[in-house]
Amino acid sequence: MLSARYHRLRDLSMTHNDRVFAEPLRFSFFVPGKMSNIVDTDRPDREIEGILRVDQGKAPAAPSSRKSQLRIHAQKAELYIDRSKYPDLVVRSVDRVQALARPGQPWFEVKEIDDRTDGRLVLQLDEAST
């Protein structure tokens, strides 16, 4: 298979970015469907490294004059995985990812999967309730 001229540079760049920014993560896999809390026994938990970027911005919305409740926004995140390191990793939109090196080891649920990105598997995540 022929590769584009930039592939070598892209691969080198990804390797350096992962060396600096990647962190340990645990995947827990679930059976798709209405009850997404059933563990997929065909896909055991797996630890990998990837670049996790969590939205640092959104604070809770201020209460309106009619309501005294605060609306809490779940943390949004993106996870970038080097597909050459984990070519057999199969992720579905109900799976969960735990950030093992972060305080409290938060969990995130996979919402969207972009497997068309050059060299990376990109996952859109929402903070999961445990």
N, C-alpha and C positions, 0 to 999 in steps of 0.2 A: 504494500500500500504506500502510495506517495503521500508525503505530508507537505503542508505549506511551509514556506521559508521561516515564518515566525514561530512555528511550533516549538523549536528548540529553545528560543528565547522565552516563550510562554511557560514552558515546563520548568526552566531554570528560575524564573520569577516566582512561580507557584511554590517551588521547593523552598526558596528563601522566605517567602511570606509565611508558609506553614511553620518553618523553623522558629520564627519570631512570634507569630500570633496564634497558632493552633493550641488548643487546650484539650484535656481528656474529657470524653463524653461517653455516656452509656445510652445505648438504644434499648428500649423495651418495645417489643412488637406485639400488636394486637390484631385480632380478627376483624376485618371490615364488616360493617353492617350496623343495624340499629343499636346494638349493645356493644359499643366499642371498648368495653372494659374486660373482654374475654381475651386472655393471653393466647397468642399464636404459638402453640407448642412446636410447630415445624420450624420456627425461627427463634432460637434461644437468644437471650440478652447478649449484647455485644458491645465491647468497648473499642472506641476509635479515637482519633484526634481530628479536630476540625476547627475552623475559624467561626466563632459564634459572636455575632454582633447584636446586642440588645438595644432597643430603642430607649434612649436615656431621657427623652423629652417629656412625655405626657404626664402631667400631674392630674389629680382628680378634678373633675369639673366643679365649679363653684355651685352651691345650692341656689336654686331659683327662688323667687319670692313666694311662690306657691308651694314649694316642696322644701322640706328641711333635710332631704337625703342627699348624700354625695353619690355621684356616679363614679365608680371605680373602673378605670380602664386597665385591661390586662396588658401586660408587657408584650410587645411585638418583638420578634427577633428574626434574624436570617442566619442560616448555617451554611457554610461553604466547605464542601468535602472534595478532596483530591480523588477523582475517580480512578486514577492509575494505582493508588494505594489500596483502594477498596472496590475492586471491579465487581465483586460478587454481592455487594451490599444492595439489598432490595428494601426500599422504603415505601410505605403506604401512608395515606393521609390520616390514619388513625393512630399511627405509631407515636411514641414519646421519646424525648431526649432529655437526659439529665446532665447538667453542667457540674461535673464532679469537683472541679477546682474552685468553684465560686462559693461564697458564704451561703450556707443553708442548702447547698446543692439543689438549686431550683429545677423543676421539671417544665418542659415545653412540649406542646402537642403539635405535630406536623399538620399544617393546613393546606399547603400547596407545595408541589414538587416541580422543579424545572430541571429536566435532564437533557436539555438541548444546549446548555451553556458549554462553551469550549473548555474541556478539561476538568470542569467542576460540576458537582451535583449541588444545586442550590435549593434549600428548603426554606419556606416561609413558615414561621412558628408563632404560636400564641402561648403565653404562660398557662400552664395547666394547673388546675386545682388538684391537690394531692389527697 
